[in-house]
Amino acid sequence: MAFQSNFLDRIPPVTRNILIINVIVFLATLINQEFMVGTFAMFYPASPLFRWWQPLTHMFMHGGWMHILFNMYTLVMFGMVVERALGTKKFLILYFVAGFGAVALHTGVEWLQVLSLASSNDPSAQAQYIDLLRTPVVGASGAIYGVLVAFAMLYPQARMTLLFPPVTLDAKWMVAIFIGIELLTGITGTQMGIAHFAHLGGALFAFLLVLYWRKRGELWRR
């Protein structure tokens, strides 16, 4: 318990509380997955499963152990640094701007898919539309991509190393490669079941926000 307390005490407040909420929600999902996903995951706004709070709550849900472990590891590793640099208030704003930006871009892409299906003569179009309405989106990944982009903009020369493959690059290049891969896989659809445009949305909105703060001379914590 002492180790756990000391570990959590070292994490800045916003990063720590986001971590705790994600873990609690994940445990609740393990207990009652049907209720949690049906109520708190993000569904397309035209879906009968959509609820107004889902653009917020879906950010705290995850689809499995690897999903939450990767996201929370990344949050702690980079969120701690970014929160200390920006300050608690601006980091909180950054996180949720990226999270809402992620769901906005993802939903926009879904809307384009709906338009395409509506104008299609393919007999399977209706089935694809129903599938879209029933597909939930979960995860903090869009907000996490925003944190990564902020880190790369704050510390572009910082060295980042992947676990596999063991490649080391400057943060600005590593994050740029991540975004490029997301864009490529999102356009080509080579990795189904992953909300690539949500990741891109989080990255884009975080980039614009950090750029805005930088131009106003309000980027660094005072």
GROMACS elastic network, one bead per residue, 0.5 to 0.9 nm:
[ bonds ]
;  ai    aj funct       b0    kb
    1     4     6  0.50185   500
    1     5     6  0.60571   500
    1     6     6  0.85450   500
    2     5     6  0.50656   500
    2     6     6  0.60837   500
    2     7     6  0.84875   500
    3     6     6  0.51486   500
    3     7     6  0.60445   500
    3     8     6  0.86217   500
    4     7     6  0.51411   500
    4     8     6  0.62212   500
    4     9     6  0.85153   500
    5     8     6  0.52860   500
    5     9     6  0.60113   500
    5    10     6  0.87460   500
    6     9     6  0.50374   500
    6    10     6  0.64064   500
    7    10     6  0.54520   500
    7    11     6  0.70441   500
    8    11     6  0.53682   500
    8    12     6  0.83910   500
    8    16     6  0.65771   500
    9    12     6  0.75245   500
    9    13     6  0.84534   500
    9    16     6  0.82629   500
   10    16     6  0.88101   500
   10    80     6  0.89009   500
   11    14     6  0.84079   500
   11    15     6  0.65675   500
   11    16     6  0.55290   500
   11    76     6  0.75310   500
   11    79     6  0.89300   500
   11    80     6  0.61773   500
   12    15     6  0.56921   500
   12    16     6  0.59744   500
   12    17     6  0.86403   500
   12    79     6  0.85030   500
   12    80     6  0.60501   500
   12    81     6  0.89275   500
   12    83     6  0.68699   500
   12    84     6  0.71569   500
   12    88     6  0.77403   500
   13    16     6  0.50402   500
   13    17     6  0.59977   500
   13    18     6  0.84877   500
   13    83     6  0.87436   500
   13    88     6  0.72469   500
   14    17     6  0.52454   500
   14    18     6  0.60883   500
   14    19     6  0.84799   500
   14    79     6  0.87288   500
   14    80     6  0.88648   500
   14    83     6  0.76332   500
   14    88     6  0.63781   500
   14    89     6  0.85003   500
   14    91     6  0.74951   500
   14    92     6  0.64104   500
   15    18     6  0.52661   500
   15    19     6  0.61424   500
   15    20     6  0.87164   500
   15    75     6  0.70842   500
   15    76     6  0.66696   500
   15    79     6  0.59872   500
   15    80     6  0.64041   500
   15    83     6  0.73997   500
   15    88     6  0.88938   500
   15    91     6  0.86520   500
   15    92     6  0.85326   500
   16    19     6  0.51184   500
   16    20     6  0.62499   500
   16    21     6  0.87340   500
   16    76     6  0.78961   500
   16    80     6  0.86345   500
   17    20     6  0.50363   500
   17    21     6  0.61131   500
   17    22     6  0.85265   500
   18    21     6  0.52134   500
   18    22     6  0.61446   500
   18    23     6  0.86594   500
   18    60     6  0.80131   500
   18    72     6  0.89752   500
   18    75     6  0.88052   500
   19    22     6  0.52761   500
   19    23     6  0.63191   500
   19    24     6  0.87739   500
   19    60     6  0.89685   500
   19    72     6  0.64189   500
   19    75     6  0.77456   500
   19    76     6  0.78026   500
   20    23     6  0.52063   500
   20    24     6  0.62247   500
   20    25     6  0.86500   500
   21    24     6  0.51402   500
   21    25     6  0.60973   500
   21    26     6  0.84771   500
   21    60     6  0.68799   500
   22    25     6  0.52101   500
   22    26     6  0.60419   500
   22    27     6  0.86372   500
   22    59     6  0.83493   500
   22    61     6  0.64955   500
   22    62     6  0.81234   500
   22    68     6  0.79420   500
   22    72     6  0.81531   500
   22   140     6  0.85395   500
   23    26     6  0.50670   500
   23    27     6  0.62248   500
   23    28     6  0.86358   500
   23    60     6  0.83328   500
   23    61     6  0.87262   500
   23    68     6  0.80447   500
   23    72     6  0.88024   500
   24    27     6  0.52136   500
   24    28     6  0.62536   500
   24    29     6  0.86578   500
   25    28     6  0.50010   500
   25    29     6  0.61457   500
   25    30     6  0.87273   500
   25    36     6  0.84174   500
   25    60     6  0.65405   500
   25    61     6  0.62345   500
   25    62     6  0.84615   500
   26    30     6  0.63493   500
   26    31     6  0.88092   500
   26    60     6  0.78472   500
   26    61     6  0.60743   500
   26    62     6  0.63935   500
   26    63     6  0.84848   500
   26    64     6  0.83520   500
   26    65     6  0.88052   500
   26    68     6  0.79083   500
   27    30     6  0.50793   500
   27    31     6  0.64893   500
   27    32     6  0.88938   500
   28    31     6  0.51021   500
   28    32     6  0.62923   500
   28    33     6  0.76118   500
   28    36     6  0.73669   500
   29    32     6  0.51654   500
   29    34     6  0.79225   500
   29    35     6  0.79269   500
   29    36     6  0.55376   500
   29    37     6  0.74034   500
   29    61     6  0.78737   500
   29    62     6  0.84046   500
   29    63     6  0.89518   500
   30    33     6  0.57155   500
   30    36     6  0.89401   500
   30    64     6  0.89883   500
   31    36     6  0.89806   500
   32    35     6  0.57192   500
   32    36     6  0.62534   500
   32    37     6  0.86238   500
   33    36     6  0.51853   500
   33    37     6  0.58690   500
   33    38     6  0.81682   500
   34    37     6  0.55004   500
   34    38     6  0.58898   500
   34    39     6  0.83598   500
   35    38     6  0.52165   500
   35    39     6  0.58890   500
   35    40     6  0.81832   500
   36    39     6  0.52671   500
   36    40     6  0.55969   500
   36    41     6  0.72230   500
   36    61     6  0.85647   500
   37    40     6  0.54685   500
   37    42     6  0.83326   500
   37    58     6  0.86143   500
   37    61     6  0.81794   500
   37   136     6  0.72508   500
   37   137     6  0.88423   500
   37   138     6  0.81552   500
   38    41     6  0.62847   500
   38    42     6  0.86622   500
   38    43     6  0.87591   500
   38    49     6  0.67550   500
   38    50     6  0.86152   500
   38   136     6  0.79437   500
   39    42     6  0.85010   500
   39    49     6  0.76381   500
   39    50     6  0.81280   500
   39    51     6  0.73747   500
   39    54     6  0.76614   500
   39    57     6  0.89847   500
   40    43     6  0.89652   500
   40    50     6  0.89448   500
   40    51     6  0.79454   500
   40    53     6  0.74626   500
   40    54     6  0.53592   500
   40    55     6  0.86710   500
   40    56     6  0.84994   500
   40    57     6  0.54185   500
   40    58     6  0.56946   500
   40    60     6  0.88061   500
   40    61     6  0.77623   500
   40   138     6  0.85130   500
   41    50     6  0.85958   500
   41    54     6  0.58756   500
   41    55     6  0.81487   500
   41    57     6  0.67145   500
   41    59     6  0.82358   500
   41    60     6  0.88892   500
   41    61     6  0.69910   500
   41   136     6  0.56374   500
   41   137     6  0.57042   500
   41   138     6  0.54105   500
   41   139     6  0.85533   500
   42    45     6  0.85948   500
   42    49     6  0.87314   500
   42    50     6  0.69219   500
   42    51     6  0.80718   500
   42    53     6  0.86858   500
   42    55     6  0.60034   500
   42    56     6  0.84484   500
   42    57     6  0.77223   500
   42    58     6  0.53908   500
   42    59     6  0.86876   500
   42   103     6  0.82724   500
   42   135     6  0.84833   500
   42   136     6  0.54220   500
   42   138     6  0.64485   500
   43    46     6  0.81843   500
   43    47     6  0.63937   500
   43    48     6  0.86161   500
   43    49     6  0.63941   500
   43    50     6  0.50782   500
   43    51     6  0.79067   500
   43    54     6  0.74121   500
   43    55     6  0.86375   500
   43   107     6  0.88813   500
   43   132     6  0.85132   500
   43   133     6  0.66407   500
   43   134     6  0.70508   500
   43   135     6  0.65248   500
   43   136     6  0.51357   500
   43   137     6  0.65015   500
   44    47     6  0.54320   500
   44    48     6  0.88111   500
   44    49     6  0.82016   500
   44    50     6  0.64047   500
   44   107     6  0.66215   500
   44   110     6  0.75029   500
   44   111     6  0.84864   500
   44   132     6  0.74118   500
   44   133     6  0.57718   500
   44   134     6  0.81039   500
   44   135     6  0.79938   500
   44   136     6  0.80374   500
   44   137     6  0.89156   500
   45    48     6  0.80236   500
   45    49     6  0.83229   500
   45    50     6  0.55097   500
   45    51     6  0.78430   500
   45    52     6  0.84963   500
   45   107     6  0.81457   500
   45   133     6  0.83288   500
   46    49     6  0.84256   500
   46    50     6  0.70998   500
   46   133     6  0.71281   500
   47    50     6  0.53884   500
   47   130     6  0.86743   500
   47   132     6  0.85296   500
   47   134     6  0.70401   500
   48    51     6  0.83428   500
   48   133     6  0.78656   500
   48   134     6  0.86737   500
   49   133     6  0.79373   500
   49   134     6  0.74856   500
   50    53     6  0.86386   500
   50    54     6  0.71049   500
   50   133     6  0.88504   500
   51    54     6  0.56497   500
   51    55     6  0.85301   500
   52    55     6  0.71323   500
   52    56     6  0.86915   500
   53    56     6  0.56941   500
   53    57     6  0.62407   500
   53    58     6  0.85822   500
   54    58     6  0.55469   500
   54    59     6  0.84741   500
   55    58     6  0.60078   500
   55    59     6  0.74287   500
   55    99     6  0.83168   500
   55   100     6  0.66775   500
   55   103     6  0.64773   500
   55   104     6  0.85476   500
   56    59     6  0.59239   500
   56    60     6  0.79257   500
   56    96     6  0.83876   500
   56    99     6  0.78435   500
   56   100     6  0.72976   500
   57    60     6  0.56787   500
   57    61     6  0.71625   500
   57   138     6  0.86560   500
   58    61     6  0.53386   500
   58    62     6  0.81895   500
   58   136     6  0.89017   500
   58   137     6  0.68412   500
   58   139     6  0.61106   500
   58   140     6  0.75729   500
   59    62     6  0.81779   500
   59    96     6  0.89983   500
   59    99     6  0.67423   500
   59   100     6  0.87802   500
   59   137     6  0.89985   500
   59   138     6  0.63829   500
   59   139     6  0.50168   500
   59   141     6  0.77594   500
   59   142     6  0.80517   500
   59   143     6  0.76227   500
   60   138     6  0.75802   500
   60   139     6  0.61202   500
   60   140     6  0.59732   500
   61    68     6  0.81632   500
   61   137     6  0.88783   500
   61   138     6  0.52800   500
   61   139     6  0.50145   500
   61   140     6  0.70747   500
   62    65     6  0.79208   500
   62    67     6  0.60596   500
   62    68     6  0.56671   500
   62   137     6  0.89628   500
   62   138     6  0.54607   500
   62   140     6  0.75093   500
   63    66     6  0.83320   500
   63    67     6  0.61205   500
   63    68     6  0.75048   500
   63   138     6  0.66647   500
   63   139     6  0.72269   500
   64    67     6  0.52482   500
   64    68     6  0.64514   500
   64    69     6  0.85950   500
   65    68     6  0.54671   500
   65    69     6  0.59665   500
   65    70     6  0.84888   500
   66    69     6  0.50795   500
   66    70     6  0.59308   500
   66    71     6  0.84035   500
   67    70     6  0.55443   500
   67    71     6  0.62645   500
   67    72     6  0.86083   500
   67   139     6  0.77431   500
   67   141     6  0.88583   500
   68    71     6  0.51275   500
   68    72     6  0.58442   500
   68    73     6  0.82277   500
   68   139     6  0.77702   500
   68   140     6  0.83367   500
   69    72     6  0.53209   500
   69    73     6  0.58797   500
   69    74     6  0.84489   500
   70    73     6  0.52169   500
   70    74     6  0.61655   500
   70    75     6  0.85395   500
   71    74     6  0.51895   500
   71    75     6  0.60374   500
   71    76     6  0.86850   500
   71   139     6  0.82132   500
   71   140     6  0.67585   500
   71   141     6  0.63882   500
   71   144     6  0.68549   500
   72    76     6  0.60891   500
   72    77     6  0.84365   500
   72   140     6  0.86017   500
   72   144     6  0.86754   500
   73    76     6  0.53376   500
   73    77     6  0.60841   500
   73    78     6  0.85747   500
   74    77     6  0.51317   500
   74    78     6  0.59739   500
   74    79     6  0.74617   500
   74   144     6  0.71716   500
   74   147     6  0.88245   500
   74   148     6  0.82872   500
   75    78     6  0.55773   500
   75    80     6  0.75300   500
   75   144     6  0.62400   500
   75   147     6  0.74795   500
   75   148     6  0.86375   500
   76    79     6  0.52164   500
   76    80     6  0.56677   500
   76    81     6  0.84882   500
   77    80     6  0.61753   500
   77    81     6  0.72843   500
   78    81     6  0.53242   500
   78    82     6  0.61880   500
   78    83     6  0.84937   500
   78   144     6  0.88659   500
   78   147     6  0.68288   500
   78   148     6  0.67103   500
   78   151     6  0.67246   500
   79    82     6  0.50767   500
   79    83     6  0.57698   500
   79    84     6  0.83482   500
   79    91     6  0.83071   500
   79   144     6  0.83212   500
   79   147     6  0.62722   500
   79   148     6  0.81550   500
   79   151     6  0.82087   500
   80    83     6  0.53294   500
   80    84     6  0.62173   500
   80    85     6  0.86636   500
   81    84     6  0.53255   500
   81    85     6  0.62687   500
   81    86     6  0.87415   500
   81   151     6  0.75744   500
   82    85     6  0.50548   500
   82    86     6  0.60205   500
   82    87     6  0.80086   500
   82    91     6  0.70536   500
   82   147     6  0.71673   500
   82   148     6  0.87682   500
   82   150     6  0.69839   500
   82   151     6  0.59146   500
   82   154     6  0.78618   500
   83    86     6  0.52414   500
   83    87     6  0.52680   500
   83    88     6  0.57959   500
   83    89     6  0.86020   500
   83    90     6  0.77886   500
   83    91     6  0.51790   500
   83    92     6  0.81703   500
   83   221     6  0.89239   500
   84    87     6  0.53572   500
   84    88     6  0.72727   500
   84    91     6  0.84630   500
   84   221     6  0.75247   500
   85    88     6  0.89145   500
   85    91     6  0.86655   500
   85   154     6  0.81492   500
   85   219     6  0.84054   500
   85   220     6  0.58433   500
   85   221     6  0.55580   500
   86    89     6  0.78973   500
   86    90     6  0.57759   500
   86    91     6  0.59208   500
   86   218     6  0.88562   500
   86   219     6  0.64042   500
   86   220     6  0.51451   500
   86   222     6  0.83282   500
   87    90     6  0.57213   500
   87    91     6  0.60786   500
   87    92     6  0.86402   500
   87   220     6  0.77432   500
   87   221     6  0.51424   500
   87   222     6  0.78440   500
   88    91     6  0.52498   500
   88    92     6  0.61750   500
   88    93     6  0.87274   500
   88   221     6  0.88353   500
   89    92     6  0.52559   500
   89    93     6  0.63785   500
   89    94     6  0.87048   500
   90    94     6  0.60250   500
   90    95     6  0.85755   500
   90   219     6  0.86431   500
   90   221     6  0.85324   500
   91    95     6  0.60807   500
   91    96     6  0.87030   500
   91   147     6  0.86519   500
   92    95     6  0.52465   500
   92    96     6  0.64447   500
   92    97     6  0.85344   500
   93    96     6  0.54888   500
   93    97     6  0.59261   500
   93    98     6  0.84553   500
   94    97     6  0.51699   500
   94    98     6  0.60467   500
   94    99     6  0.84782   500
   94   143     6  0.82456   500
   94   146     6  0.73637   500
   94   147     6  0.76022   500
   94   150     6  0.84473   500
   94   205     6  0.86139   500
   94   206     6  0.63020   500
   94   209     6  0.72038   500
   94   210     6  0.80584   500
   95    98     6  0.53149   500
   95    99     6  0.61531   500
   95   100     6  0.87231   500
   95   143     6  0.54413   500
   95   144     6  0.75889   500
   95   146     6  0.67779   500
   95   147     6  0.68050   500
   95   202     6  0.87271   500
   95   206     6  0.79756   500
   96   100     6  0.59151   500
   96   101     6  0.81006   500
   96   143     6  0.67274   500
   97   100     6  0.52998   500
   97   101     6  0.58341   500
   97   102     6  0.84076   500
   97   143     6  0.77837   500
   97   146     6  0.84386   500
   97   202     6  0.76727   500
   97   205     6  0.65991   500
   97   206     6  0.68689   500
   97   209     6  0.80734   500
   98   102     6  0.59900   500
   98   103     6  0.87867   500
   98   142     6  0.63776   500
   98   144     6  0.79477   500
   98   145     6  0.77485   500
   98   146     6  0.51979   500
   98   147     6  0.80011   500
   98   201     6  0.70860   500
   98   203     6  0.67059   500
   98   204     6  0.77346   500
   98   205     6  0.53946   500
   98   206     6  0.52572   500
   98   207     6  0.88656   500
   98   209     6  0.88089   500
   99   102     6  0.51037   500
   99   103     6  0.65775   500
   99   104     6  0.86953   500
   99   140     6  0.72014   500
   99   141     6  0.81239   500
   99   142     6  0.54061   500
   99   144     6  0.80421   500
   99   145     6  0.89469   500
   99   146     6  0.77222   500
   99   198     6  0.83603   500
   99   199     6  0.89787   500
   99   201     6  0.81345   500
   99   202     6  0.57502   500
   99   205     6  0.86755   500
  100   103     6  0.52359   500
  100   104     6  0.60673   500
  100   105     6  0.87125   500
  100   142     6  0.83035   500
  100   143     6  0.79508   500
  100   201     6  0.83709   500
  100   202     6  0.74770   500
  100   205     6  0.86508   500
  101   105     6  0.62357   500
  101   106     6  0.85107   500
  101   142     6  0.78685   500
  101   143     6  0.83492   500
  101   198     6  0.76962   500
  101   200     6  0.88560   500
  101   201     6  0.51696   500
  101   202     6  0.53025   500
  101   203     6  0.83735   500
  101   204     6  0.76893   500
  101   205     6  0.56227   500
  101   206     6  0.82282   500
  102   105     6  0.54826   500
  102   106     6  0.61665   500
  102   107     6  0.85700   500
  102   141     6  0.85811   500
  102   142     6  0.50504   500
  102   143     6  0.70808   500
  102   146     6  0.88709   500
  102   197     6  0.71385   500
  102   199     6  0.60318   500
  102   200     6  0.67975   500
  102   203     6  0.77853   500
  102   204     6  0.83669   500
  102   205     6  0.77949   500
  103   106     6  0.50194   500
  103   107     6  0.59075   500
  103   108     6  0.83707   500
  103   137     6  0.88836   500
  103   142     6  0.77228   500
  103   197     6  0.85178   500
  103   198     6  0.56776   500
  103   199     6  0.88832   500
  103   201     6  0.71995   500
  103   202     6  0.80531   500
  104   107     6  0.52391   500
  104   108     6  0.60850   500
  104   109     6  0.87140   500
  104   198     6  0.77077   500
  104   201     6  0.71641   500
  105   109     6  0.62417   500
  105   110     6  0.86146   500
  105   197     6  0.62350   500
  105   198     6  0.60483   500
  105   199     6  0.89446   500
  105   200     6  0.77899   500
  105   201     6  0.52042   500
  105   202     6  0.84038   500
  106   109     6  0.52384   500
  106   110     6  0.63170   500
  106   111     6  0.87306   500
  106   195     6  0.70534   500
  106   196     6  0.79687   500
  106   197     6  0.51756   500
  106   199     6  0.84752   500
  106   200     6  0.86267   500
  106   201     6  0.71446   500
  107   111     6  0.61276   500
  107   112     6  0.87159   500
  107   197     6  0.88929   500
  107   198     6  0.83818   500
  108   111     6  0.50047   500
  108   112     6  0.64642   500
  108   113     6  0.87448   500
  109   112     6  0.51215   500
  109   113     6  0.63513   500
  109   114     6  0.87264   500
  109   197     6  0.74692   500
  110   114     6  0.61899   500
  110   115     6  0.87022   500
  110   132     6  0.78965   500
  111   115     6  0.63075   500
  111   116     6  0.86534   500
  112   115     6  0.50792   500
  112   116     6  0.62369   500
  112   117     6  0.86492   500
  113   116     6  0.50195   500
  113   117     6  0.61339   500
  113   118     6  0.85578   500
  113   129     6  0.84945   500
  113   132     6  0.89465   500
  114   117     6  0.50630   500
  114   118     6  0.60704   500
  114   119     6  0.87032   500
  114   129     6  0.66845   500
  114   132     6  0.84177   500
  115   118     6  0.51071   500
  115   119     6  0.63989   500
  115   120     6  0.86868   500
  116   119     6  0.53576   500
  116   120     6  0.61882   500
  116   125     6  0.88926   500
  117   120     6  0.50412   500
  117   121     6  0.82645   500
  117   122     6  0.82085   500
  117   125     6  0.53449   500
  117   126     6  0.73181   500
  117   128     6  0.76624   500
  117   129     6  0.68025   500
  118   121     6  0.83455   500
  118   125     6  0.74600   500
  118   126     6  0.81053   500
  118   129     6  0.84617   500
  120   123     6  0.82465   500
  120   125     6  0.65961   500
  121   124     6  0.85838   500
  121   125     6  0.74530   500
  122   125     6  0.54442   500
  122   126     6  0.84041   500
  123   126     6  0.68771   500
  123   127     6  0.81232   500
  124   127     6  0.52582   500
  124   128     6  0.62851   500
  124   129     6  0.87369   500
  125   128     6  0.50162   500
  125   129     6  0.61595   500
  125   130     6  0.86934   500
  126   129     6  0.50147   500
  126   130     6  0.62567   500
  126   131     6  0.85579   500
  127   130     6  0.51496   500
  127   131     6  0.61379   500
  127   132     6  0.86341   500
  128   132     6  0.61774   500
  128   133     6  0.87463   500
  129   132     6  0.50408   500
  129   133     6  0.63753   500
  129   134     6  0.87825   500
  130   133     6  0.51120   500
  130   134     6  0.63490   500
  130   135     6  0.87670   500
  131   134     6  0.51505   500
  131   135     6  0.61495   500
  132   135     6  0.52807   500
  132   136     6  0.85302   500
  133   136     6  0.81722   500
  137   194     6  0.87626   500
  137   195     6  0.74095   500
  138   141     6  0.86138   500
  138   195     6  0.89172   500
  139   142     6  0.75870   500
  139   143     6  0.88151   500
  140   143     6  0.54942   500
  140   144     6  0.60565   500
  140   145     6  0.87047   500
  141   145     6  0.60395   500
  141   146     6  0.85392   500
  141   195     6  0.88642   500
  141   198     6  0.77320   500
  141   199     6  0.61242   500
  141   202     6  0.80279   500
  142   145     6  0.52045   500
  142   146     6  0.64873   500
  142   147     6  0.89330   500
  142   195     6  0.87260   500
  142   196     6  0.87606   500
  142   197     6  0.85809   500
  142   198     6  0.53333   500
  142   200     6  0.71555   500
  142   201     6  0.67083   500
  142   203     6  0.70545   500
  143   147     6  0.64521   500
  143   148     6  0.88296   500
  143   198     6  0.88735   500
  143   199     6  0.76919   500
  143   201     6  0.88771   500
  143   202     6  0.53975   500
  143   203     6  0.77804   500
  143   206     6  0.83917   500
  144   148     6  0.63018   500
  144   149     6  0.86793   500
  144   199     6  0.81548   500
  144   202     6  0.75375   500
  144   203     6  0.83895   500
  145   149     6  0.61857   500
  145   150     6  0.85766   500
  145   175     6  0.87294   500
  145   179     6  0.86838   500
  145   199     6  0.59473   500
  145   200     6  0.76094   500
  145   201     6  0.86465   500
  145   202     6  0.57131   500
  145   203     6  0.51842   500
  145   204     6  0.89648   500
  145   206     6  0.82310   500
  146   149     6  0.51442   500
  146   150     6  0.61899   500
  146   151     6  0.86201   500
  146   199     6  0.81253   500
  146   200     6  0.87442   500
  146   201     6  0.84106   500
  146   204     6  0.74818   500
  146   205     6  0.72267   500
  146   207     6  0.73091   500
  147   150     6  0.50788   500
  147   151     6  0.61650   500
  147   152     6  0.86826   500
  147   202     6  0.85578   500
  147   203     6  0.79445   500
  147   206     6  0.73650   500
  148   151     6  0.50522   500
  148   152     6  0.62343   500
  148   153     6  0.86607   500
  148   171     6  0.87219   500
  148   175     6  0.69002   500
  148   203     6  0.77847   500
  148   206     6  0.89769   500
  149   152     6  0.50919   500
  149   153     6  0.61920   500
  149   154     6  0.85832   500
  149   171     6  0.88928   500
  149   172     6  0.81389   500
  149   175     6  0.66212   500
  149   176     6  0.85241   500
  149   202     6  0.88206   500
  149   203     6  0.59149   500
  149   204     6  0.84063   500
  149   206     6  0.66321   500
  149   207     6  0.63231   500
  149   210     6  0.88649   500
  150   153     6  0.50935   500
  150   154     6  0.60672   500
  150   155     6  0.84359   500
  150   203     6  0.84795   500
  150   206     6  0.65044   500
  150   207     6  0.67170   500
  150   209     6  0.89818   500
  150   210     6  0.65792   500
  151   154     6  0.51100   500
  151   155     6  0.58266   500
  151   156     6  0.75133   500
  151   158     6  0.89281   500
  151   171     6  0.76899   500
  151   172     6  0.86325   500
  152   155     6  0.51866   500
  152   157     6  0.79031   500
  152   158     6  0.77344   500
  152   170     6  0.84169   500
  152   171     6  0.50540   500
  152   173     6  0.83975   500
  152   174     6  0.84948   500
  152   175     6  0.67919   500
  152   176     6  0.89042   500
  153   156     6  0.54731   500
  153   171     6  0.83829   500
  153   172     6  0.69721   500
  153   207     6  0.79475   500
  153   210     6  0.76836   500
  153   211     6  0.85998   500
  154   210     6  0.87442   500
  154   219     6  0.86993   500
  154   220     6  0.86599   500
  155   158     6  0.54382   500
  155   170     6  0.88860   500
  155   171     6  0.70438   500
  155   172     6  0.79015   500
  156   159     6  0.84456   500
  156   170     6  0.64104   500
  156   171     6  0.51880   500
  156   173     6  0.81076   500
  157   169     6  0.86263   500
  157   170     6  0.50180   500
  157   171     6  0.59814   500
  157   172     6  0.68772   500
  157   173     6  0.89820   500
  158   169     6  0.82362   500
  158   170     6  0.54380   500
  158   171     6  0.53609   500
  158   172     6  0.80999   500
  159   168     6  0.64613   500
  159   169     6  0.55567   500
  159   171     6  0.57341   500
  159   174     6  0.88177   500
  160   167     6  0.81387   500
  160   168     6  0.54528   500
  160   169     6  0.55388   500
  160   170     6  0.60632   500
  160   171     6  0.56477   500
  160   174     6  0.70165   500
  161   164     6  0.87122   500
  161   165     6  0.87541   500
  161   166     6  0.62812   500
  161   167     6  0.54340   500
  161   169     6  0.66099   500
  161   170     6  0.88394   500
  161   174     6  0.85714   500
  162   165     6  0.60173   500
  162   166     6  0.50756   500
  162   167     6  0.54283   500
  162   168     6  0.65974   500
  162   169     6  0.88783   500
  163   166     6  0.51467   500
  163   167     6  0.76805   500
  164   167     6  0.74466   500
  168   174     6  0.81622   500
  169   172     6  0.81735   500
  169   173     6  0.63994   500
  169   174     6  0.58179   500
  170   173     6  0.54954   500
  170   174     6  0.61954   500
  170   175     6  0.86714   500
  171   174     6  0.50554   500
  171   175     6  0.59772   500
  171   176     6  0.82765   500
  172   175     6  0.55181   500
  172   176     6  0.60799   500
  172   177     6  0.87066   500
  173   177     6  0.61151   500
  173   178     6  0.86328   500
  174   177     6  0.51909   500
  174   178     6  0.63630   500
  174   179     6  0.88067   500
  175   179     6  0.62384   500
  175   180     6  0.85398   500
  176   179     6  0.51432   500
  176   180     6  0.61010   500
  176   181     6  0.86442   500
  177   181     6  0.61246   500
  177   182     6  0.85631   500
  178   181     6  0.52254   500
  178   182     6  0.62753   500
  178   183     6  0.87154   500
  179   182     6  0.50157   500
  179   183     6  0.61395   500
  179   184     6  0.85840   500
  179   199     6  0.80834   500
  179   200     6  0.66919   500
  179   203     6  0.77584   500
  180   183     6  0.50992   500
  180   184     6  0.61409   500
  180   185     6  0.85849   500
  181   184     6  0.51057   500
  181   185     6  0.60346   500
  181   186     6  0.82693   500
  182   185     6  0.52706   500
  182   186     6  0.57947   500
  182   187     6  0.84719   500
  182   196     6  0.55028   500
  182   197     6  0.74823   500
  182   199     6  0.72835   500
  182   200     6  0.68977   500
  183   186     6  0.50797   500
  183   187     6  0.61198   500
  183   188     6  0.85186   500
  183   196     6  0.70566   500
  183   197     6  0.73926   500
  183   200     6  0.71144   500
  184   187     6  0.53627   500
  184   188     6  0.60894   500
  184   189     6  0.81770   500
  184   190     6  0.84828   500
  185   188     6  0.51634   500
  185   189     6  0.54071   500
  185   190     6  0.53534   500
  185   191     6  0.61224   500
  185   192     6  0.87819   500
  185   196     6  0.71634   500
  186   189     6  0.52300   500
  186   190     6  0.73912   500
  186   191     6  0.75912   500
  186   192     6  0.87212   500
  186   194     6  0.84962   500
  186   195     6  0.77990   500
  186   196     6  0.51230   500
  186   197     6  0.63140   500
  187   190     6  0.82509   500
  187   196     6  0.87571   500
  187   197     6  0.88837   500
  188   191     6  0.83140   500
  189   192     6  0.60618   500
  191   194     6  0.64572   500
  191   196     6  0.86414   500
  192   195     6  0.82481   500
  193   196     6  0.89623   500
  194   197     6  0.87580   500
  194   198     6  0.88658   500
  195   198     6  0.53165   500
  195   199     6  0.67464   500
  195   200     6  0.89858   500
  196   199     6  0.51840   500
  196   200     6  0.63725   500
  196   201     6  0.86478   500
  197   201     6  0.58981   500
  197   202     6  0.85080   500
  198   202     6  0.62407   500
  198   203     6  0.86036   500
  199   202     6  0.52663   500
  199   203     6  0.62873   500
  199   204     6  0.86560   500
  200   203     6  0.50416   500
  200   204     6  0.59996   500
  200   205     6  0.85980   500
  201   204     6  0.50867   500
  201   205     6  0.61156   500
  201   206     6  0.84147   500
  202   205     6  0.54673   500
  202   206     6  0.60911   500
  202   207     6  0.84968   500
  203   206     6  0.52893   500
  203   207     6  0.60740   500
  203   208     6  0.87330   500
  204   207     6  0.50985   500
  204   208     6  0.62898   500
  204   209     6  0.86661   500
  205   208     6  0.51471   500
  205   209     6  0.61322   500
  205   210     6  0.86182   500
  206   209     6  0.50867   500
  206   210     6  0.60691   500
  206   211     6  0.83528   500
  207   210     6  0.53382   500
  207   211     6  0.60026   500
  207   212     6  0.85392   500
  208   211     6  0.50251   500
  208   212     6  0.60835   500
  208   213     6  0.87176   500
  209   212     6  0.50114   500
  209   213     6  0.62965   500
  209   214     6  0.85698   500
  210   213     6  0.50977   500
  210   214     6  0.60471   500
  210   215     6  0.86135   500
  210   219     6  0.68221   500
  211   214     6  0.50462   500
  211   215     6  0.61917   500
  211   216     6  0.86809   500
  211   219     6  0.84031   500
  212   215     6  0.52774   500
  212   216     6  0.63624   500
  212   217     6  0.86625   500
  212   218     6  0.84475   500
  212   219     6  0.83579   500
  213   216     6  0.51679   500
  213   217     6  0.60938   500
  213   220     6  0.85377   500
  214   217     6  0.50059   500
  214   218     6  0.58810   500
  214   220     6  0.82024   500
  215   218     6  0.76205   500
  215   219     6  0.82333   500
  216   219     6  0.76939   500
  217   220     6  0.78939   500
  218   221     6  0.77070   500
  218   222     6  0.85390   500
